[in-house]
Amino acid sequence: MKTHPAATQLTRPRPSRCGSWLPRLFFGVLALALPLAAVAADHKSPPAKSSAAKATAAKATAVKAPAVKATVTKAAAAKAQAGEATDSVKGAKGAKGDSGTHAAAATASASAAASSPAPAGAQAAAPTPEAAVTLIQNLAKQLDEITQRAKNLDALHGEIGRQLDGVVDHDEMARRALPAAVWNARSQKERAEYTALLRKMFDRSYIQRFRPGKRVQIEVDAAPRPGKEGRLQVRTRLTIDRTRSQVGYSLHPVGGAWKLYDVVVDDTSQLSTWRKSFQRILDAEGWQGLISRLQRGVDK
C-alpha cells in the first residue's frame, strides 16, 4: 500500500527550532565566559616572573643587603669613636697636670719591681755554695781596702761596721744566742733593745783586730763545710800584721742569698761563747741583768 507523499510529510517528525538554536547559544556563552575568567585571574594574582627576572632580583637583594649592613656598621663605629673621643677629652682634662706624676710613679714602680725581693709565700731559689765563697771573698777584699785607706781607728771601725751590716743577719744571731724559751717570752720592744746591743758587741769583737794601714790577707777555702738545715761554713785563713787565725764564717740562706750569723775563730764560736755567758747571767740576774751587762759592755 503506497503512502501518499503528502501523508509522509505529515507523519515525518519536523525538526524543532529549539534544537537548532540551543547549541549555538551554549557555545556562544562559553566563548564569552572564557575570556572573562582569564581577565578575572589576571586581576587576582600578579603575573609570574621569569627565571631571569628572579635571578636579577635576588642578585640585587644580595648586593643591597651588605651595603645596608656596612652602612649600619660604619654608623655604629662612628658613634663609638665619637664616644671614645669624648671620654679621651674628659680624661685629658682630668689628667692635666698629673702626667708627670703618673710617669714618675710608673718609673718608680718598675724600678721597685725589678729590685724588690720575691713576695711573701713565693719560693726563692736556694743560693749555691759557690755564692757563699764569693761572698766571703768580696768581704775580704773590702776589709783590706778599708784598712788601707782608713786614717784613724774610729773611721776604720765605722766603715767595717757598715760593710758588715750588709752581710750579717743580726736578728738570727741574737735569737741563737739565747735559749729558745727566753727569746719566745720577750716582747718586740725587748727583742729590739737586746738585738741592737748585741749588734754593737759583735762589731766591737770582730773589728778590734783590724788596724789602720795594716794589710789584711784572707785566704778562702773553695770547699765550704755543709751544715744542718741548708747552712754551711766557709773557712778562711786570716793574716793581719803577721798574726794568723783560722776563721770560719757560718752562713744560712735568706731570700735566695747567704747571710752571716756566727764567726768561729780558732775553733771558738762567738755564738757558743755568748750563749753560755748569757745563760749564767739570766740564771743569776734575770733579763734586766743581762741588758744592763750588755749596755755596760757597749759603753766601755
RODO-2510 file (C-alpha; in nm, 4 decimals, decimal comma):
residues 300
     n   res          X          Y          Z
     1     m     0,0000     0,0000     0,0000
     2     k     0,1522     0,3164    -0,1101
     3     t     0,1556     0,6157     0,1076
     4     h     0,0809     0,9420    -0,0362
     5     p     0,3705     1,1803    -0,0345
     6     a     0,1750     1,4394     0,1366
     7     a     0,0937     1,1947     0,4134
     8     t     0,4601     1,1126     0,4519
     9     q     0,5415     1,4691     0,5001
    10     l     0,2630     1,4889     0,7548
    11     t     0,3847     1,1862     0,9563
    12     r     0,7716     1,2634     0,9482
    13     p     0,8751     1,4407     1,2602
    14     r     0,9580     1,8020     1,1957
    15     p     1,2799     1,9369     1,3267
    16     s     1,2392     2,1510     1,6333
    17     r     1,3516     2,5081     1,6146
    18     c     1,4713     2,4758     1,9746
    19     g     1,7199     2,2003     1,8815
    20     s     1,8908     2,4221     1,6300
    21     w     1,9482     2,7391     1,8328
    22     l     2,0266     2,5970     2,1798
    23     p     2,3704     2,4576     2,0857
    24     r     2,4633     2,7807     1,9231
    25     l     2,3583     2,9678     2,2335
    26     f     2,5633     2,7389     2,4628
    27     f     2,8816     2,7688     2,2650
    28     g     2,8361     3,1410     2,2319
    29     v     2,8034     3,1838     2,6080
    30     l     3,1084     2,9590     2,6642
    31     a     3,3147     3,1603     2,4219
    32     l     3,2223     3,4757     2,6116
    33     a     3,2848     3,3242     2,9611
    34     l     3,6455     3,2037     2,8987
    35     p     3,7930     3,5483     2,8288
    36     l     3,6122     3,6861     3,1311
    37     a     3,7602     3,4091     3,3525
    38     a     4,1092     3,4856     3,2227
    39     v     4,0669     3,8538     3,2969
    40     a     3,9457     3,7721     3,6491
    41     a     4,2510     3,5504     3,7096
    42     d     4,4828     3,8262     3,5937
    43     h     4,3317     4,0614     3,8498
    44     k     4,3659     3,8094     4,1408
    45     s     4,7450     3,7115     4,1106
    46     p     5,0423     3,9096     3,9791
    47     p     5,1989     3,7836     3,6622
    48     a     5,4720     3,5187     3,7204
    49     k     5,8269     3,6382     3,6785
    50     s     6,0610     3,4627     3,4513
    51     s     6,3676     3,2793     3,5848
    52     a     6,5959     3,5532     3,4564
    53     a     6,3915     3,8171     3,6308
    54     k     6,4000     3,6201     3,9564
    55     a     6,7809     3,5828     3,9383
    56     t     6,8263     3,9519     3,8716
    57     a     6,6032     4,0441     4,1669
    58     a     6,7883     3,8038     4,4014
    59     k     7,1252     3,9422     4,2931
    60     a     7,0100     4,2972     4,3526
    61     t     6,8878     4,1996     4,7013
    62     a     7,2190     4,0278     4,7829
    63     v     7,4171     4,3358     4,6783
    64     k     7,1853     4,5673     4,8656
    65     a     7,1982     4,3703     5,1965
    66     p     7,5794     4,4022     5,2564
    67     a     7,5617     4,7656     5,1573
    68     v     7,2926     4,8279     5,4165
    69     k     7,4853     4,6274     5,6764
    70     a     7,8078     4,8141     5,6021
    71     t     7,6239     5,1419     5,6353
    72     v     7,4872     5,0389     5,9747
    73     t     7,8330     4,9155     6,0885
    74     k     8,0018     5,2365     5,9818
    75     a     7,7403     5,4370     6,1656
    76     a     7,7932     5,2333     6,4852
    77     a     8,1722     5,2648     6,4563
    78     a     8,1465     5,6379     6,4061
    79     k     7,9267     5,6626     6,7143
    80     a     8,1722     5,4562     6,9214
    81     q     8,4679     5,6677     6,8052
    82     a     8,2775     5,9810     6,8945
    83     g     8,2146     5,8398     7,2427
    84     e     8,5821     5,7451     7,2843
    85     a     8,6902     6,0874     7,1697
    86     t     8,4618     6,2445     7,4274
    87     d     8,6000     6,0189     7,7004
    88     s     8,9566     6,0977     7,5923
    89     v     8,8889     6,4697     7,6127
    90     k     8,7393     6,4262     7,9587
    91     g     9,0326     6,2091     8,0677
    92     a     9,2817     6,4574     7,9290
    93     k     9,1153     6,7377     8,1194
    94     g     9,1135     6,5355     8,4403
    95     a     9,4755     6,4240     8,3964
    96     k     9,6093     6,7660     8,3017
    97     g     9,9000     6,8478     8,5265
    98     d     9,9226     6,4889     8,6561
    99     s    10,1099     6,3367     8,3605
   100     g    10,4475     6,3995     8,5202
   101     t    10,3329     6,2455     8,8465
   102     h    10,1971     5,9368     8,6717
   103     a    10,5162     5,8951     8,4690
   104     a    10,7326     5,9224     8,7798
   105     a    10,5101     5,6760     8,9636
   106     a    10,5316     5,4288     8,6753
   107     t    10,9126     5,4561     8,6671
   108     a    10,9381     5,4097     9,0423
   109     s    10,7024     5,1127     9,0304
   110     a    10,9038     4,9437     8,7546
   111     s    11,2289     5,0062     8,9414
   112     a    11,0843     4,8686     9,2653
   113     a    10,9523     4,5600     9,0857
   114     a    11,2965     4,4934     8,9370
   115     s    11,4879     4,5365     9,2639
   116     s    11,2381     4,4139     9,5238
   117     p    11,2731     4,0634     9,6726
   118     a    11,0301     3,7847     9,5982
   119     p    10,6856     3,8366     9,7626
   120     a    10,5951     3,6510    10,0785
   121     g    10,4892     3,2976    10,0040
   122     a    10,6999     3,2747     9,6874
   123     q    10,9687     3,0037     9,6939
   124     a    11,3099     3,1695     9,6404
   125     a    11,5831     2,9655     9,4759
   126     a    11,8408     2,8316     9,7247
   127     p    12,1807     3,0048     9,6945
   128     t    12,4712     2,7892     9,5798
   129     p    12,7845     2,7039     9,7847
   130     e    12,9867     2,8896     9,5224
   131     a    12,7883     3,2036     9,6019
   132     a    12,8851     3,1686     9,9702
   133     v    13,2545     3,1503     9,8782
   134     t    13,2194     3,4565     9,6548
   135     l    13,0501     3,6483     9,9375
   136     i    13,3403     3,5902    10,1772
   137     q    13,5981     3,6648     9,9077
   138     n    13,4321     4,0002     9,8386
   139     l    13,4165     4,0724    10,2125
   140     a    13,7896     4,0001    10,2461
   141     k    13,8679     4,2335     9,9580
   142     q    13,6560     4,5124    10,1058
   143     l    13,8141     4,4743    10,4500
   144     d    14,1634     4,5045    10,3027
   145     e    14,0719     4,8161    10,1016
   146     i    13,9039     4,9802    10,4011
   147     t    14,2043     4,9093    10,6235
   148     q    14,4440     5,0580    10,3701
   149     r    14,2595     5,3869    10,3225
   150     a    14,1358     5,4465    10,6811
   151     k    14,3113     5,7353    10,8555
   152     n    14,2195     5,6569    11,2157
   153     l    14,0670     5,3839    11,4284
   154     d    13,7206     5,5356    11,4511
   155     a    13,6938     5,5796    11,0743
   156     l    13,8174     5,2241    11,0212
   157     h    13,5703     5,0694    11,2638
   158     g    13,2839     5,2773    11,1239
   159     e    13,3491     5,1634    10,7666
   160     i    13,3911     4,7986    10,8634
   161     g    13,0695     4,8143    11,0656
   162     r    12,8766     4,9445    10,7654
   163     q    13,0293     4,6737    10,5485
   164     l    12,9211     4,4047    10,7943
   165     d    12,5639     4,5364    10,8046
   166     g    12,5102     4,4100    10,4502
   167     v    12,6411     4,0640    10,5334
   168     v    12,5383     3,9820    10,8921
   169     d    12,1897     3,8641    10,9951
   170     h    12,1857     4,0326    11,3372
   171     d    11,8339     3,9114    11,4197
   172     e    11,9307     3,5472    11,3662
   173     m    12,2491     3,5939    11,5646
   174     a    12,0594     3,7492    11,8570
   175     r    11,7951     3,4748    11,8556
   176     r    12,0519     3,1929    11,8544
   177     a    12,2497     3,3477    12,1417
   178     l    11,9535     3,2945    12,3796
   179     p    11,7663     2,9851    12,4942
   180     a    11,4526     2,9412    12,2811
   181     a    11,2196     2,9778    12,5811
   182     v    11,3798     3,3089    12,6810
   183     w    11,3616     3,4515    12,3282
   184     n    10,9978     3,3487    12,2816
   185     a    10,8999     3,5117    12,6120
   186     r    11,0390     3,8519    12,5106
   187     s    10,8247     4,1324    12,3676
   188     q    10,9083     4,3028    12,0388
   189     k    11,0459     4,6029    12,2249
   190     e    11,2686     4,3842    12,4446
   191     r    11,3967     4,1919    12,1427
   192     a    11,4780     4,5130    11,9554
   193     e    11,6722     4,6586    12,2503
   194     y    11,8660     4,3364    12,3064
   195     t    11,9454     4,2896    11,9344
   196     a    12,0783     4,6455    11,8999
   197     l    12,3148     4,5956    12,1970
   198     l    12,4354     4,2578    12,0697
   199     r    12,4992     4,4064    11,7277
   200     k    12,7369     4,6605    11,8791
   201     m    12,9068     4,3882    12,0835
   202     f    12,9660     4,1784    11,7699
   203     d    13,1077     4,4689    11,5713
   204     r    13,3462     4,5503    11,8533
   205     s    13,4684     4,1932    11,8978
   206     y    13,5182     4,1391    11,5233
   207     i    13,6562     4,4814    11,4297
   208     q    13,9059     4,5185    11,7160
   209     r    14,1636     4,3023    11,5364
   210     f    14,1836     4,5464    11,2416
   211     r    14,4194     4,8475    11,2458
   212     p    14,4519     5,1379    11,0029
   213     g    14,7239     5,0837    10,7405
   214     k    14,7689     4,7158    10,8250
   215     r    14,7325     4,4762    10,5319
   216     v    14,4581     4,2161    10,5604
   217     q    14,5148     3,8859    10,3851
   218     i    14,2324     3,6336    10,3787
   219     e    14,2696     3,3024    10,2017
   220     v    13,9288     3,1487    10,1335
   221     d    13,8730     2,7727    10,1171
   222     a    13,6825     2,6964     9,7969
   223     a    13,5058     2,3951     9,9538
   224     p    13,2504     2,5077    10,2172
   225     r    13,1668     2,2733    10,5040
   226     p    12,7963     2,1743    10,4871
   227     g    12,5779     2,2045    10,7971
   228     k    12,2198     2,1341    10,9053
   229     e    11,9049     2,2927    10,7569
   230     g    12,0866     2,4235    10,4497
   231     r    12,3538     2,6050    10,6500
   232     l    12,7236     2,5922    10,5708
   233     q    13,0574     2,7336    10,6851
   234     v    13,3216     2,8991    10,4703
   235     r    13,6663     2,8527    10,6227
   236     t    13,9412     3,1091    10,5813
   237     r    14,2948     3,1861    10,6993
   238     l    14,3211     3,5442    10,8198
   239     t    14,6589     3,7190    10,8410
   240     i    14,6922     4,0682    10,9912
   241     d    15,0407     4,2020    11,0584
   242     r    15,1920     3,8509    11,0830
   243     t    14,9149     3,7337    11,3154
   244     r    14,7316     3,4360    11,1681
   245     s    14,3957     3,2938    11,2644
   246     q    14,1611     3,0273    11,1342
   247     v    13,8263     3,1995    11,0824
   248     g    13,5069     3,0230    10,9801
   249     y    13,2023     3,2166    10,8636
   250     s    12,8743     3,0356    10,9385
   251     l    12,6056     3,1247    10,6836
   252     h    12,2404     3,0428    10,6293
   253     p    12,0143     3,1120    10,3286
   254     v    11,7788     3,4113    10,3490
   255     g    11,5600     3,5011    10,0494
   256     g    11,7938     3,3456     9,7935
   257     a    12,1141     3,4918     9,9454
   258     w    12,3644     3,3948    10,2148
   259     k    12,3713     3,5766    10,5495
   260     l    12,6317     3,5517    10,8262
   261     y    12,5067     3,4523    11,1731
   262     d    12,8229     3,3293    11,3501
   263     v    13,2003     3,3633    11,3337
   264     v    13,4276     3,0825    11,4555
   265     v    13,7820     3,1984    11,5379
   266     d    14,0362     2,9222    11,6021
   267     d    13,7528     2,6719    11,6664
   268     t    13,5767     2,9029    11,9135
   269     s    13,2230     3,0013    11,8152
   270     q    13,1135     3,3514    11,9026
   271     l    12,7540     3,2279    11,9446
   272     s    12,8530     2,9422    12,1733
   273     t    13,0567     3,1786    12,3933
   274     w    12,7671     3,4232    12,4216
   275     r    12,5101     3,1500    12,4838
   276     k    12,6991     3,0113    12,7830
   277     s    12,7716     3,3558    12,9269
   278     f    12,4131     3,4798    12,8793
   279     q    12,2677     3,1705    13,0410
   280     r    12,4733     3,2278    13,3583
   281     i    12,3673     3,5943    13,3736
   282     l    11,9995     3,5068    13,3196
   283     d    12,0083     3,2457    13,5937
   284     a    12,1671     3,4897    13,8384
   285     e    12,0248     3,8289    13,7425
   286     g    11,7353     3,7751    13,5058
   287     w    11,6556     3,9582    13,1832
   288     q    11,7202     4,3095    13,3105
   289     g    12,0549     4,1964    13,4483
   290     l    12,1554     4,0733    13,1001
   291     i    12,0518     4,4017    12,9355
   292     s    12,2464     4,6012    13,1953
   293     r    12,5581     4,3908    13,1389
   294     l    12,5378     4,4327    12,7614
   295     q    12,4881     4,8077    12,7968
   296     r    12,7969     4,8399    13,0189
   297     g    12,9994     4,6369    12,7690
   298     v    12,8976     4,8635    12,4828
   299     d    12,9705     5,1820    12,6796
   300     k    13,3305     5,0847    12,7619
***
